Amino acid sequence: MPFFDGWMFLEDFAELKSKLAKRINIYMVSSSIDPRDMNRAKEFQEVSEFVVKPVSIETFSRLLKVA
């Protein structure tokens, strides 16, 4: 099976989203604190938020309320 990472998923999802009946919120959860990753995630309008692990209880609760 070929390697498939989150960036590849986002690229494929960007093409698929127009066929979906409703909007899907995508929260990118990563251990990366690299500003390049954060900026790359912002390039995808499909990504609602970039969340750095570990995810705090407060952040998790806030994200659940948005969904």
N, CA, C and O of each residue as an XYZ file, in Angstrom:
268
protein
N       0.860     -1.176      0.000
C       0.000      0.000      0.000
C       0.911      1.245      0.000
O       1.841      1.339      0.801
N       0.640      2.170     -0.880
C       1.466      3.377     -0.932
C       1.281      4.248      0.310
O       0.237      4.222      0.962
N       2.307      5.006      0.610
C       2.275      5.917      1.744
C       1.310      7.054      1.456
O       1.340      7.632      0.370
N       0.462      7.377      2.410
C      -0.554      8.424      2.240
C      -0.563      9.252      3.518
O      -0.933      8.748      4.578
N      -0.160     10.522      3.430
C      -0.107     11.345      4.632
C      -1.247     12.373      4.636
O      -2.066     12.415      3.719
N      -1.279     13.180      5.665
C      -2.342     14.173      5.811
C      -2.370     15.195      4.696
O      -3.442     15.646      4.294
N      -1.197     15.568      4.188
C      -1.144     16.544      3.091
C      -1.755     15.945      1.830
O      -2.479     16.625      1.102
N      -1.464     14.678      1.573
C      -2.045     14.002      0.409
C      -3.557     13.908      0.548
O      -4.295     14.092     -0.420
N      -4.011     13.618      1.776
C      -5.447     13.564      2.021
C      -6.094     14.908      1.690
O      -7.121     14.956      1.012
N      -5.491     15.998      2.169
C      -6.067     17.324      1.929
C      -6.140     17.650      0.438
O      -7.122     18.228     -0.027
N      -5.111     17.283     -0.300
C      -5.120     17.525     -1.736
C      -6.243     16.751     -2.416
O      -6.934     17.295     -3.277
N      -6.432     15.496     -2.041
C      -7.519     14.697     -2.620
C      -8.883     15.199     -2.163
O      -9.827     15.253     -2.952
N      -8.984     15.563     -0.901
C     -10.260     16.049     -0.371
C     -10.676     17.349     -1.053
O     -11.864     17.558     -1.298
N      -9.729     18.219     -1.362
C     -10.035     19.486     -2.037
C     -10.746     19.233     -3.358
O     -11.623     20.003     -3.751
N     -10.376     18.168     -4.038
C     -11.018     17.824     -5.303
C     -12.383     17.184     -5.090
O     -13.275     17.335     -5.926
N     -12.553     16.484     -4.004
C     -13.780     15.751     -3.717
C     -14.882     16.617     -3.105
O     -16.064     16.334     -3.304
N     -14.519     17.656     -2.373
C     -15.488     18.398     -1.556
C     -16.661     18.976     -2.342
O     -17.752     19.109     -1.788
N     -16.474     19.319     -3.596
C     -17.572     19.892     -4.374
C     -18.694     18.884     -4.611
O     -19.816     19.269     -4.940
N     -18.400     17.612     -4.446
C     -19.401     16.558     -4.647
C     -20.164     16.226     -3.362
O     -21.103     15.430     -3.384
N     -19.764     16.827     -2.257
C     -20.399     16.538     -0.972
C     -21.598     17.442     -0.734
O     -21.608     18.600     -1.150
N     -22.597     16.907     -0.069
C     -23.828     17.656      0.175
C     -23.681     18.702      1.277
O     -24.374     19.719      1.254
N     -22.797     18.471      2.232
C     -22.645     19.434      3.317
C     -21.175     19.704      3.600
O     -20.297     18.917      3.247
N     -20.937     20.825      4.238
C     -19.575     21.234      4.573
C     -19.024     20.345      5.679
O     -19.728     20.007      6.630
N     -17.773     19.976      5.543
C     -17.093     19.161      6.547
C     -15.957     19.983      7.135
O     -15.115     20.506      6.405
N     -15.938     20.094      8.458
C     -14.852     20.794      9.149
C     -13.690     19.834      9.346
O     -13.866     18.715      9.827
N     -12.503     20.286      8.967
C     -11.298     19.477      9.160
C     -10.385     20.214     10.130
O     -10.008     21.365      9.909
N     -10.044     19.524     11.204
C      -9.114     20.058     12.187
C      -7.835     19.248     12.062
O      -7.831     18.043     12.312
N      -6.766     19.899     11.681
C      -5.494     19.217     11.521
C      -4.806     19.172     12.876
O      -4.476     20.214     13.443
N      -4.591     17.976     13.395
C      -3.958     17.785     14.697
C      -2.572     17.208     14.451
O      -2.421     16.159     13.824
N      -1.564     17.910     14.953
C      -0.183     17.523     14.673
C       0.704     17.821     15.878
O       0.403     18.693     16.694
N       1.791     17.084     15.968
C       2.790     17.376     17.002
C       3.786     18.417     16.503
O       4.654     18.857     17.257
N       3.667     18.809     15.248
C       4.595     19.775     14.662
C       4.316     21.193     15.158
O       3.173     21.649     15.195
N       5.393     21.870     15.536
C       5.279     23.291     15.884
C       6.015     24.138     14.841
O       6.260     25.327     15.043
N       6.354     23.503     13.738
C       7.059     24.168     12.648
C       6.122     25.163     11.963
O       5.074     24.764     11.456
N       6.476     26.436     11.939
C       5.625     27.442     11.293
C       5.334     27.129      9.819
O       4.299     27.529      9.288
N       6.248     26.417      9.170
C       6.004     26.043      7.763
C       4.808     25.106      7.646
O       4.021     25.218      6.705
N       4.666     24.179      8.598
C       3.505     23.282      8.583
C       2.226     24.056      8.867
O       1.203     23.834      8.219
N       2.284     24.958      9.830
C       1.108     25.766     10.169
C       0.687     26.621      8.976
O      -0.501     26.724      8.672
N       1.647     27.227      8.309
C       1.331     28.052      7.135
C       0.834     27.213      5.969
O      -0.055     27.633      5.230
N       1.403     26.037      5.805
C       0.941     25.146      4.734
C      -0.515     24.739      4.965
O      -1.303     24.675      4.021
N      -0.868     24.466      6.218
C      -2.249     24.096      6.541
C      -3.205     25.240      6.213
O      -4.334     25.004      5.781
N      -2.756     26.478      6.417
C      -3.606     27.641      6.123
C      -3.877     27.795      4.634
O      -4.843     28.450      4.243
N      -3.041     27.202      3.809
C      -3.232     27.270      2.363
C      -4.437     26.456      1.910
O      -4.947     26.657      0.808
N      -4.888     25.547      2.749
C      -6.044     24.710      2.436
C      -7.272     25.313      3.105
O      -7.385     25.293      4.331
N      -8.186     25.846      2.312
C      -9.394     26.427      2.901
C     -10.248     25.365      3.587
O     -11.132     25.691      4.378
N      -9.984     24.106      3.285
C     -10.725     23.014      3.919
C     -10.341     22.836      5.387
O     -11.115     22.267      6.157
N      -9.165     23.311      5.788
C      -8.700     23.149      7.173
C      -9.275     24.279      8.022
O      -8.966     25.452      7.809
N     -10.107     23.911      8.980
C     -10.718     24.891      9.875
C      -9.719     25.411     10.891
O      -9.748     26.584     11.263
N      -8.830     24.526     11.340
C      -7.854     24.939     12.350
C      -6.708     23.932     12.415
O      -6.896     22.736     12.196
N      -5.521     24.444     12.720
C      -4.342     23.620     12.949
C      -4.160     23.545     14.461
O      -3.957     24.569     15.114
N      -4.232     22.343     15.018
C      -4.162     22.147     16.469
C      -2.889     21.374     16.793
O      -2.633     20.314     16.223
N      -2.093     21.915     17.715
C      -0.846     21.271     18.111
C      -1.092     20.337     19.291
O      -1.740     20.707     20.270
N      -0.560     19.114     19.179
C      -0.643     18.142     20.265
C       0.411     18.467     21.324
O       1.451     19.039     20.996
N       0.172     18.125     22.540
C      -1.043     17.502     23.055
C      -2.188     18.516     23.098
O      -1.978     19.697     23.373
N      -3.381     18.041     22.825
C      -4.563     18.901     22.803
C      -5.079     19.052     24.230
O      -5.345     18.068     24.921
N      -5.213     20.292     24.649
C      -5.706     20.536     26.009
C      -7.199     20.242     26.088
O      -7.897     20.215     25.075
N      -7.666     20.028     27.289
C      -9.103     19.799     27.525
C      -9.902     21.002     27.026
O     -10.971     20.840     26.437
N      -9.385     22.205     27.263
C     -10.081     23.429     26.857
C     -10.212     23.505     25.337
O     -11.279     23.826     24.813
N      -9.119     23.207     24.638
C      -9.159     23.238     23.169
C     -10.099     22.164     22.644
O     -10.896     22.426     21.744
N     -10.016     20.985     23.185
C     -10.890     19.889     22.747
C     -12.353     20.250     22.970
O     -13.188     20.010     22.099
N     -12.667     20.817     24.115
C     -14.048     21.220     24.415
C     -14.519     22.294     23.455
O     -15.657     22.256     22.988
N     -13.650     23.253     23.157
C     -13.997     24.345     22.229
C     -14.275     23.782     20.832
O     -15.227     24.200     20.172
N     -13.466     22.857     20.392
C     -13.655     22.262     19.067
C     -14.950     21.460     19.002
O     -15.624     21.461     17.972
N     -15.299     20.789     20.070
C     -16.556     20.043     20.088
C     -17.760     20.966     19.985
O     -18.765     20.617     19.365
N     -17.659     22.141     20.591
C     -18.774     23.095     20.530
C     -18.944     23.684     19.137
O     -20.057     24.014     18.730
N     -17.838     23.817     18.407
C     -17.886     24.367     17.048
C     -18.527     23.359     16.115
O     -19.307     23.728     15.236
N     -18.206     22.098     16.300
C     -18.706     21.026     15.418
C     -20.148     20.847     15.633
O     -20.767     19.997     14.993
